[in-house]
Amino acid sequence: MLGNRTRLDPGARWQARLRPAQVILAGFVFAIVAGFILLSLPVAKAGPGAASWIEALFTSVSAVCVTGLTVVDTAVYWSGFGQVVILLLIQVGGFGVMTLASVIGLAVARRMSLRTKLNAAAEVKSTGLDDVRVLVLGVVRISLIVEGSVALILAAQFAISYGRPLGEAAWLGVFHSVSSFNNAGFALFSDNVMSFVDDPLICLPLAVATILGGLGFPVIMQLRRHLREPLKWTMNTRLVLWGTVVLLVLGTAYITVVEWNNPRTLGPLDWPAKILAGFFQSVQTRTAGFNSIDIGGLDDATLLGMDVLMFIGGGPAGTAGGIKITTFAVLFFILLAEIRGEGVVNIFGKRLSRAVHRQAITVVLLAVGVVMAATVALMLLTDLELGVVLFEAVSAFATVGLSTGITPDLPVAGQLILALLMIVGRLGPITFASALALRERSTLYQLPKERPIIG
């Protein structure tokens, strides 16, 4: 003690100076570095020697950012130890580094400090500090329930229908359950899940877990409390639910119709399998990244439509990527209000705050700028066509993980660009930009207003 003030150690003073966005970025970087070190060990690779630095780094980034893009075949390149490391990285990335730290703090100290609450609130997008503890514990509870249930279904199907030994079936069930709920898209099969394209007991549990993870934890928790009381649903819950249903239906119809006769994708399947595959790919395109059909064989029109679905993504404060359904919906209602000549934006009987207008526009413009810059850079580094390069860039930014197969063949610089896109996409453009800002400052004055000509 010094007078009435307690001296802080250098680490505590350093942490106190960091804003929540910077702490979140530092936490993800720490998790990525830890995964990189573990995957660089010889024991993590199935064959002789150790993984190269870019293979270990890219895989670690992809797992922590719950994306699923890979530069090696996860099923055969990594040993059992390496696959366990990937699974743990997916779980850490899905929980959120600060959320996991809060859980550990609650388990050890039975309490959360104000700094921990601020960091966790920033990560889970909580609107207040009072409900952070409940939300954090709810994240853990929901994750374990969904992952456990889906793992049991998958394990039973792998064991009964495909003759896998019980231990192997259990491992496959757990890995793919965690990967699907956390919207990661990593699979322990060389063809992802293409071998199960017509198996509803594999595809549907994976799809359900993906949808639940993509809704976002606040939505799931509110539905659990007020499932039969829609009048108590918040605007966020309503936007996410309506947006999810509309995008799933439109995505399923679009992919199924365009690919119906494509001999490289849906063409050889019977009509029930075509509908199942179209639905499954619609679910995975918006957030997770599993594929039951050959993405490289898709029509260019399908790839462009999937670019849009990936860019929109899933619900906020969950494991999904993209600009989020709520951001897209807010922009849609702003557009609708402007066309109608209305002075305010009303959604589901509530007036939208003007601060949300600015935030939504900022997210979209930053996202478009980041994706376009990365696409141009990748085209300068390779001789690849715009369609496949754009698809890969959007997939990385939206943390989806679908690929036309070009990622392993990109130069190291190109793979590093995709890795950076995954980090920006997982944190969100605003959080990432805020973390990189040297300092926050508030303007103490306002300039005169003037209106330029628009349109």
C-alpha positions as MATLAB code, in Angstrom:
seq = 'MLGNRTRLDPGARWQARLRPAQVILAGFVFAIVAGFILLSLPVAKAGPGAASWIEALFTSVSAVCVTGLTVVDTAVYWSGFGQVVILLLIQVGGFGVMTLASVIGLAVARRMSLRTKLNAAAEVKSTGLDDVRVLVLGVVRISLIVEGSVALILAAQFAISYGRPLGEAAWLGVFHSVSSFNNAGFALFSDNVMSFVDDPLICLPLAVATILGGLGFPVIMQLRRHLREPLKWTMNTRLVLWGTVVLLVLGTAYITVVEWNNPRTLGPLDWPAKILAGFFQSVQTRTAGFNSIDIGGLDDATLLGMDVLMFIGGGPAGTAGGIKITTFAVLFFILLAEIRGEGVVNIFGKRLSRAVHRQAITVVLLAVGVVMAATVALMLLTDLELGVVLFEAVSAFATVGLSTGITPDLPVAGQLILALLMIVGRLGPITFASALALRERSTLYQLPKERPIIG';
ca = [
       0.000    0.000    0.000;
       1.165    3.569   -0.743;
      -1.009    6.085    1.087;
      -4.601    5.184    0.239;
      -3.706    3.809   -3.195;
      -2.846    0.247   -4.075;
       0.140   -0.186   -6.344;
      -0.621   -2.272   -9.422;
       1.901   -4.579  -10.978;
       2.971   -3.666  -14.535;
       0.718   -6.338  -16.081;
      -2.354   -5.052  -14.248;
      -1.572   -1.432  -15.218;
      -1.103   -2.517  -18.847;
      -4.443   -4.335  -18.854;
      -6.202   -1.389  -17.208;
      -5.040    0.893  -20.026;
      -6.426   -1.390  -22.739;
      -9.934   -0.869  -24.071;
     -12.253   -3.926  -24.239;
     -11.779   -4.189  -28.014;
      -8.005   -4.305  -27.554;
      -8.278   -6.929  -24.820;
     -10.477   -9.093  -27.068;
      -8.013   -8.784  -29.964;
      -5.104   -9.604  -27.632;
      -6.982  -12.643  -26.320;
      -7.620  -13.996  -29.815;
      -4.006  -13.399  -30.815;
      -2.856  -15.250  -27.694;
      -5.136  -18.205  -28.515;
      -3.896  -18.246  -32.125;
      -0.249  -18.201  -31.024;
      -0.871  -21.006  -28.530;
      -2.550  -23.083  -31.236;
       0.269  -22.319  -33.649;
       2.864  -23.572  -31.164;
       0.949  -26.776  -30.420;
       0.265  -27.536  -34.095;
       3.943  -26.923  -34.899;
       4.963  -29.817  -32.663;
       5.945  -33.040  -34.492;
       3.368  -34.961  -32.448;
       0.585  -32.903  -34.040;
       1.337  -34.188  -37.551;
       0.324  -37.672  -38.664;
       3.366  -38.244  -40.855;
       7.055  -37.777  -40.155;
       8.420  -34.360  -39.269;
       6.388  -31.339  -38.255;
       3.937  -29.038  -40.021;
       5.362  -25.979  -41.753;
       4.871  -22.638  -40.028;
       2.227  -21.478  -42.515;
       0.265  -24.741  -42.202;
       0.254  -24.511  -38.403;
      -0.500  -20.787  -38.340;
      -3.268  -20.884  -40.952;
      -4.956  -23.861  -39.297;
      -4.755  -22.203  -35.872;
      -6.268  -18.959  -37.194;
      -9.014  -20.849  -39.022;
      -9.902  -22.890  -35.911;
      -9.863  -20.001  -33.413;
     -11.859  -17.846  -35.839;
     -14.268  -20.799  -36.346;
     -13.919  -20.581  -40.126;
     -12.915  -23.969  -41.532;
     -10.694  -22.931  -44.429;
      -7.738  -25.302  -44.628;
      -4.453  -25.615  -46.475;
      -4.088  -29.329  -45.613;
      -6.473  -32.272  -45.305;
      -7.593  -32.241  -41.665;
      -8.611  -35.894  -41.782;
      -5.207  -37.307  -42.741;
      -2.600  -34.591  -42.201;
      -3.064  -34.071  -38.469;
      -2.577  -36.766  -35.844;
      -5.084  -37.488  -33.091;
      -3.259  -34.952  -30.933;
      -3.430  -32.345  -33.691;
      -7.150  -32.948  -34.206;
      -7.792  -32.572  -30.462;
      -5.891  -29.270  -30.523;
      -8.039  -28.100  -33.444;
     -11.199  -29.122  -31.561;
     -10.129  -27.178  -28.465;
      -9.264  -24.124  -30.563;
     -12.703  -24.285  -32.187;
     -14.368  -24.439  -28.776;
     -12.301  -21.534  -27.441;
     -13.030  -19.478  -30.551;
     -16.730  -20.320  -30.405;
     -17.079  -19.459  -26.726;
     -15.009  -16.339  -27.190;
     -11.700  -15.864  -25.447;
     -13.031  -13.320  -22.958;
     -16.140  -15.396  -22.316;
     -13.984  -18.428  -21.546;
     -11.770  -16.328  -19.269;
     -14.899  -15.157  -17.441;
     -16.059  -18.739  -16.975;
     -12.682  -19.722  -15.539;
     -12.771  -16.698  -13.237;
     -16.237  -17.617  -12.012;
     -15.157  -21.197  -11.382;
     -12.070  -20.150   -9.414;
     -13.041  -16.912   -7.680;
     -16.853  -17.214   -7.787;
     -17.049  -13.613   -8.945;
     -16.363  -11.322  -11.905;
     -14.391   -8.108  -11.639;
     -15.633   -4.950  -13.352;
     -12.845   -5.193  -15.930;
     -13.819   -8.805  -16.700;
     -17.471   -7.790  -17.047;
     -16.568   -4.986  -19.450;
     -14.465   -7.276  -21.620;
     -17.027  -10.088  -21.619;
     -19.867   -7.639  -22.336;
     -17.975   -6.279  -25.346;
     -17.437   -9.788  -26.700;
     -20.962  -11.141  -26.216;
     -22.516   -7.819  -27.284;
     -24.345   -7.391  -23.978;
     -26.203   -4.094  -23.549;
     -25.543   -3.925  -19.821;
     -23.256   -5.250  -17.103;
     -25.951   -6.641  -14.800;
     -26.759   -9.591  -17.047;
     -23.204  -10.448  -18.103;
     -22.759  -13.209  -15.530;
     -26.072  -14.831  -16.498;
     -25.282  -14.508  -20.204;
     -21.797  -15.990  -19.852;
     -23.054  -18.990  -17.892;
     -25.898  -19.344  -20.382;
     -23.402  -19.514  -23.248;
     -21.642  -22.439  -21.571;
     -24.861  -24.236  -20.688;
     -26.395  -23.896  -24.159;
     -23.178  -24.952  -25.885;
     -22.804  -28.113  -23.832;
     -26.458  -29.115  -24.214;
     -26.573  -28.642  -27.996;
     -23.151  -30.140  -28.641;
     -23.859  -33.132  -26.409;
     -27.239  -33.867  -27.985;
     -25.994  -33.625  -31.563;
     -22.885  -35.671  -30.728;
     -25.057  -38.538  -29.469;
     -27.172  -38.570  -32.639;
     -24.160  -38.449  -34.936;
     -22.233  -41.063  -32.968;
     -25.191  -43.445  -33.076;
     -25.547  -43.000  -36.837;
     -21.825  -43.479  -37.490;
     -21.828  -46.635  -35.380;
     -25.100  -48.199  -36.567;
     -25.304  -47.238  -40.243;
     -21.622  -47.013  -41.128;
     -20.155  -49.704  -38.877;
     -17.647  -47.469  -37.144;
     -16.203  -48.805  -33.863;
     -17.877  -47.251  -30.825;
     -14.857  -45.179  -29.784;
     -14.287  -43.829  -33.291;
     -17.998  -43.112  -33.738;
     -18.057  -41.169  -30.454;
     -15.010  -39.119  -31.492;
     -16.521  -38.348  -34.893;
     -19.786  -37.358  -33.235;
     -18.122  -35.034  -30.728;
     -15.785  -33.395  -33.257;
     -18.467  -32.671  -35.857;
     -20.978  -31.595  -33.229;
     -18.582  -29.011  -31.788;
     -17.530  -27.956  -35.276;
     -21.134  -27.470  -36.421;
     -22.503  -25.639  -33.368;
     -19.516  -23.305  -33.369;
     -20.012  -22.795  -37.107;
     -16.455  -23.934  -37.853;
     -16.940  -26.367  -40.741;
     -13.896  -28.534  -39.949;
     -14.527  -32.182  -40.830;
     -12.631  -35.414  -40.274;
     -13.408  -36.704  -43.757;
     -11.294  -35.829  -46.798;
     -14.406  -34.902  -48.803;
     -15.902  -32.972  -45.872;
     -19.416  -34.503  -45.636;
     -20.018  -35.202  -49.338;
     -20.237  -38.944  -48.609;
     -23.359  -38.263  -46.535;
     -25.143  -35.987  -49.017;
     -28.322  -38.108  -48.956;
     -28.231  -39.107  -45.266;
     -30.692  -36.985  -43.254;
     -29.461  -38.406  -39.928;
     -26.056  -36.853  -40.596;
     -27.000  -33.707  -42.514;
     -29.995  -32.577  -40.457;
     -28.334  -32.735  -36.993;
     -25.369  -30.810  -38.412;
     -27.761  -28.284  -39.958;
     -29.766  -27.840  -36.735;
     -26.607  -27.303  -34.684;
     -25.359  -24.803  -37.250;
     -28.639  -22.867  -37.231;
     -28.735  -22.728  -33.425;
     -25.132  -21.541  -33.246;
     -25.857  -18.970  -35.941;
     -28.847  -17.485  -34.105;
     -26.627  -16.030  -31.398;
     -26.671  -16.779  -27.682;
     -28.953  -13.857  -26.646;
     -31.647  -15.075  -29.058;
     -31.411  -18.682  -27.873;
     -31.596  -17.634  -24.221;
     -34.607  -15.407  -24.828;
     -36.405  -18.143  -26.746;
     -35.742  -20.531  -23.882;
     -37.403  -18.126  -21.446;
     -40.205  -16.748  -23.634;
     -40.691  -19.239  -26.466;
     -44.492  -19.007  -26.259;
     -44.565  -15.286  -25.503;
     -43.492  -13.557  -28.749;
     -44.684  -10.181  -27.443;
     -41.732  -10.262  -25.033;
     -39.202  -10.850  -27.807;
     -36.777   -8.017  -28.412;
     -36.273   -6.383  -31.800;
     -32.976   -8.251  -32.083;
     -34.661  -11.633  -31.599;
     -37.395  -10.881  -34.107;
     -34.973   -9.624  -36.742;
     -32.717  -12.663  -36.349;
     -35.579  -15.175  -36.466;
     -37.352  -13.617  -39.438;
     -34.082  -13.049  -41.263;
     -32.948  -16.621  -40.655;
     -36.181  -18.127  -41.970;
     -36.292  -15.893  -45.060;
     -32.630  -16.453  -45.955;
     -32.860  -20.218  -45.389;
     -35.915  -20.515  -47.650;
     -34.542  -18.243  -50.373;
     -31.086  -19.824  -50.196;
     -32.483  -23.347  -50.406;
     -34.696  -22.481  -53.372;
     -31.927  -20.627  -55.209;
     -29.223  -23.268  -54.797;
     -31.578  -26.167  -55.518;
     -33.100  -24.631  -58.655;
     -29.831  -23.400  -60.185;
     -27.966  -26.651  -59.452;
     -30.849  -29.061  -60.134;
     -29.428  -30.461  -63.384;
     -25.740  -29.719  -62.772;
     -23.986  -33.098  -63.303;
     -21.153  -32.048  -60.951;
     -23.421  -31.283  -57.974;
     -27.134  -32.096  -57.634;
     -27.674  -33.652  -61.058;
     -26.968  -37.328  -60.152;
     -29.163  -37.254  -56.997;
     -32.840  -38.185  -56.730;
     -35.245  -35.362  -55.897;
     -35.418  -35.887  -52.084;
     -31.610  -35.873  -51.910;
     -31.489  -32.763  -54.101;
     -33.775  -30.873  -51.711;
     -31.828  -32.103  -48.674;
     -28.528  -31.075  -50.273;
     -29.925  -27.693  -51.307;
     -31.202  -27.028  -47.789;
     -28.004  -28.243  -46.153;
     -25.830  -26.072  -48.384;
     -28.066  -23.065  -47.773;
     -27.610  -23.513  -44.010;
     -23.857  -23.974  -44.253;
     -23.306  -21.143  -46.721;
     -24.555  -18.480  -44.344;
     -22.239  -19.370  -41.532;
     -20.640  -22.784  -41.031;
     -18.815  -24.140  -44.059;
     -19.580  -27.856  -44.249;
     -20.249  -28.978  -47.810;
     -22.180  -32.015  -48.994;
     -21.657  -31.153  -52.674;
     -18.542  -30.152  -54.618;
     -18.175  -26.379  -54.220;
     -15.680  -26.293  -57.082;
     -18.335  -27.765  -59.391;
     -20.985  -25.109  -58.687;
     -22.305  -22.844  -61.409;
     -20.930  -19.278  -61.389;
     -24.422  -17.955  -60.673;
     -24.630  -20.178  -57.607;
     -21.251  -18.966  -56.356;
     -22.361  -15.345  -56.689;
     -25.593  -16.026  -54.816;
     -23.632  -17.801  -52.094;
     -21.320  -14.772  -51.875;
     -24.352  -12.738  -50.841;
     -25.512  -15.306  -48.290;
     -22.014  -15.589  -46.774;
     -21.613  -11.819  -46.614;
     -24.884  -11.425  -44.679;
     -24.044  -14.256  -42.284;
     -25.964  -15.157  -39.122;
     -27.070  -13.570  -35.869;
     -24.903  -11.333  -33.681;
     -23.299  -12.394  -30.378;
     -22.956  -15.982  -31.522;
     -20.574  -18.097  -33.550;
     -21.696  -16.889  -36.982;
     -19.793  -14.508  -39.228;
     -20.680  -11.966  -41.905;
     -22.073   -8.500  -41.348;
     -24.920  -10.214  -39.429;
     -28.633  -10.534  -40.196;
     -29.525   -7.583  -37.982;
     -27.181   -5.238  -39.867;
     -28.648   -6.301  -43.213;
     -32.216   -5.990  -41.888;
     -31.559   -2.523  -40.461;
     -30.233   -1.335  -43.823;
     -33.275   -2.835  -45.553;
     -35.692   -0.981  -43.268;
     -33.698    2.256  -43.634;
     -34.002    1.876  -47.404;
     -37.724    1.147  -47.104;
     -38.308    4.204  -44.891;
     -36.345    6.441  -47.295;
     -38.337    5.198  -50.302;
     -41.592    5.863  -48.440;
     -40.407    9.316  -47.391;
     -40.733    8.548  -43.695;
     -38.731   10.626  -41.212;
     -38.029    7.723  -38.852;
     -37.355    4.003  -39.218;
     -39.886    1.768  -37.476;
     -39.336   -1.967  -37.061;
     -41.894   -4.302  -35.455;
     -43.645   -1.438  -33.702;
     -40.442    0.135  -32.349;
     -38.491    3.198  -33.529;
     -34.904    2.526  -34.501;
     -32.217    4.640  -32.868;
     -30.296    6.864  -35.295;
     -27.047    5.678  -33.731;
     -27.860    2.217  -35.088;
     -28.209    3.708  -38.602;
     -24.633    4.965  -38.484;
     -23.304    1.753  -36.972;
     -24.945   -0.456  -39.627;
     -23.646    1.706  -42.469;
     -20.153    1.716  -40.927;
     -20.090   -2.084  -40.608;
     -21.157   -2.626  -44.217;
     -18.779   -0.071  -45.711;
     -15.833   -1.412  -43.708;
     -16.735   -4.984  -44.660;
     -17.042   -4.150  -48.356;
     -13.751   -2.243  -48.266;
     -11.888   -5.067  -46.534;
     -13.244   -7.768  -48.868;
     -12.595   -5.725  -52.011;
      -9.047   -4.854  -50.947;
      -8.292   -8.504  -50.184;
      -9.822   -9.643  -53.485;
      -7.718   -7.193  -55.478;
      -4.579   -8.249  -53.594;
      -5.272  -11.943  -54.240;
      -5.868  -11.296  -57.944;
      -2.549   -9.453  -58.174;
      -0.793  -12.387  -56.502;
      -2.395  -15.081  -58.693;
      -3.812  -15.671  -62.157;
      -7.143  -16.880  -60.803;
     -10.542  -15.668  -62.025;
     -12.503  -13.024  -60.138;
     -15.358  -15.376  -59.238;
     -13.319  -17.917  -57.291;
     -11.077  -15.293  -55.675;
     -14.052  -13.235  -54.489;
     -15.724  -16.388  -53.172;
     -12.632  -17.298  -51.146;
     -12.255  -13.768  -49.762;
     -15.901  -13.505  -48.720;
     -15.758  -16.990  -47.198;
     -12.724  -16.020  -45.113;
     -14.141  -12.653  -43.987;
     -17.540  -14.158  -43.158;
     -15.748  -17.005  -41.293;
     -17.717  -19.530  -43.361;
     -14.935  -21.781  -44.608;
     -16.392  -22.915  -47.918;
     -13.782  -23.153  -50.641;
     -13.597  -23.845  -54.341;
     -10.305  -25.600  -53.611;
      -7.839  -22.790  -54.323;
      -6.712  -22.043  -50.729;
      -3.953  -24.713  -50.528;
      -2.520  -23.517  -53.857;
      -2.340  -19.837  -52.951;
       1.113  -18.354  -52.295;
       2.047  -17.775  -48.668;
       1.209  -14.082  -48.993;
      -2.272  -15.001  -50.248;
      -2.835  -17.402  -47.352;
      -1.755  -14.705  -44.892;
      -4.293  -12.331  -46.450;
      -7.034  -14.919  -45.881;
      -5.827  -15.424  -42.303;
      -6.083  -11.676  -41.638;
      -9.567  -11.653  -43.191;
     -10.642  -14.422  -40.815;
      -9.436  -12.469  -37.777;
     -11.158   -9.262  -38.914;
     -14.341  -11.172  -39.687;
     -14.416  -13.042  -36.368;
     -13.921   -9.909  -34.280;
     -16.078   -7.730  -36.493;
     -14.846   -4.755  -38.533;
     -15.739   -2.156  -35.893;
     -14.186   -4.090  -32.993;
     -11.040   -4.728  -35.023;
     -10.755   -1.084  -36.080;
     -11.376    0.086  -32.499;
      -8.673   -2.253  -31.228;
      -6.161   -0.802  -33.687;
      -7.066    2.822  -32.906;
      -4.258    4.489  -30.975;
      -6.637    6.345  -28.692;
     -10.259    7.287  -28.246;
     -11.207   10.940  -28.317;
     -14.468   12.802  -28.086;
     -15.131   15.963  -30.090;
     -15.862   18.953  -27.860;
     -17.443   21.046  -30.613;
     -19.803   20.751  -33.601;
     -19.314   22.215  -37.054;
     -22.031   23.970  -39.100;
     -24.402   21.709  -41.043;
     -24.495   21.504  -44.824;
     -26.128   19.031  -47.184;
     -24.467   17.751  -50.367;
     -26.525   16.480  -53.293;
     -27.167   12.734  -52.942;
     -28.028   10.502  -55.885;
];
